[in-house]
């Protein structure tokens, strides 16, 4: 199974985000921002762990979306909700809580 998939402006993450996946994740984020949609998504609902090294990539994608007058939404499930809230990432990113 692929760890990442792009479909209609949604980047689906099918694996926990460990540092060895960073380069591939960065490439998928760049491709995501090429979609013409006004709102694009990173779907982390199938992910239980995000290494902090991924935060800078998500922040860059968020800022690039804003620069393009677009919106990046990060979908998270219950397993990541506490992490995003505790780290105040829910104040930085547009978060959609699923489940």
C-alpha positions, 0 to 999 in steps of 0.5 A: 500500500502506498503511504501517500495518495493525491486525489481531487485536492486531498493528500491522503496519508496512509502511514504514521509520519516518521522522519524517513518519510519526510522527503516524500511527504514534502513532494506530495505537499508540493503536488497538492498545492498545484491543484486548482481547488480553492481549498486543499486538504491533508488528511491525517485521519489514518495517521496515529503519529506525526514526527515534529519534523513534518510541522515545518513542511505543513507550515510552509504548505499552509503559508504557500496556500495563504499566499495563493489566497487559498485554504489548506485544511488538515483533517485529524482523527482522535489519535492526533487531536490532543497533540495538535491542541497541546502544541497549539497547532489548532491555532496555526492550522485550519483543522477539521476534526473527524471522529 
